[in-house]
Amino acid sequence: MGLLTRARRWRDGAGIDRAVITTPPEGAPRPTAGALRLVEIRSENPASVDMSVYVEEMYEHCPFLQASTARGMTGWTVYEVTAGFDRYAVEAELFLAAVHAAERVRLLAKRHGALACENIVVLAGAPDPDQRHLMGWPHWALKHLYAPVGIMFGKFAQGVQESDRSGRNIPPAPFTFLSVRASVRGLDPIFLKNTPDLSTALAGADDDGRDVFEKIPCDWKTVREWASSLPAPRKP
């Protein structure tokens, strides 16, 4: 039985768009369930991590971030890696959490465009001390699954120096997180120049409401194997 099925979407009583990834009722519990412990549900100003200074420093590197935060369109959900689970299990649960976030961004982008942004924080305790590698396979698979519908993913490891699309250094992240946002068609394809197929898909993106898992089984093992078969990025 797959890890997840297609997204189910609705609007709750408060008028907020919601998305959830459902599992078949007859399916057995996911063996990887519990590898990530939810520390704090989605919040614009999480209490479990201090992100205010970092976000302000990122305004000059992310053209829509300031407007997004001002309008409450940037959310943070905080998880902690649970001891006793291997790296594969953490990858699987991180992938699932990111799919939830991506489906929410798809809903919000219909009304708010490039302002829609969700972030998944992974606190210390990962099996691999370099959490950048922990995010590697989920990030790679998610980019390819969601590029055709205009969703962009970024990964930021705590303390690691990264650069923006112009090559400028950005502030090192104070915590490890995976970012999910609506793409900017005129800018993001350039950022993906080392992956031409991905850049082309993003440039021609059209969110027609499709199920991104329509042509591939949705369990993490299958998704990871599929992701490993994709062309590797070109060397700069």
Salt bridges, closest charged atoms under 4 A:
ASP12 OD2 - ARG18 NE 2.75
ASP17 OD1 - ARG11 NE 3.20
ASP17 OD2 - ARG111 NH2 2.92
GLU60 OE1 - ARG168 NH1 3.75
GLU80 OE1 - ARG37 NH2 2.78
GLU91 OE2 - ARG87 NE 3.48
GLU91 OE1 - ARG224 NE 2.96
GLU93 OE1 - ARG30 NH2 2.78
GLU103 OE1 - ARG9 NH2 2.46
GLU103 OE2 - ARG106 NH1 3.27
GLU118 OE2 - ARG42 NE 2.84
GLU118 OE2 - ARG104 NE 3.03
ASP128 OD2 - ARG87 NH1 2.93
ASP130 OD2 - HIS133 NE2 3.36
GLU162 OE2 - ARG132 NH2 3.33
ASP164 OD2 - HIS61 ND1 2.88
ASP164 OD2 - ARG168 NE 2.83
ASP188 OD1 - ARG165 NH2 2.76
ASP188 OD2 - ARG181 NH1 2.86
ASP207 OD1 - ARG106 NH2 2.65
ASP208 OD1 - ARG210 NE 2.87
ASP211 OD2 - ARG6 NE 3.42
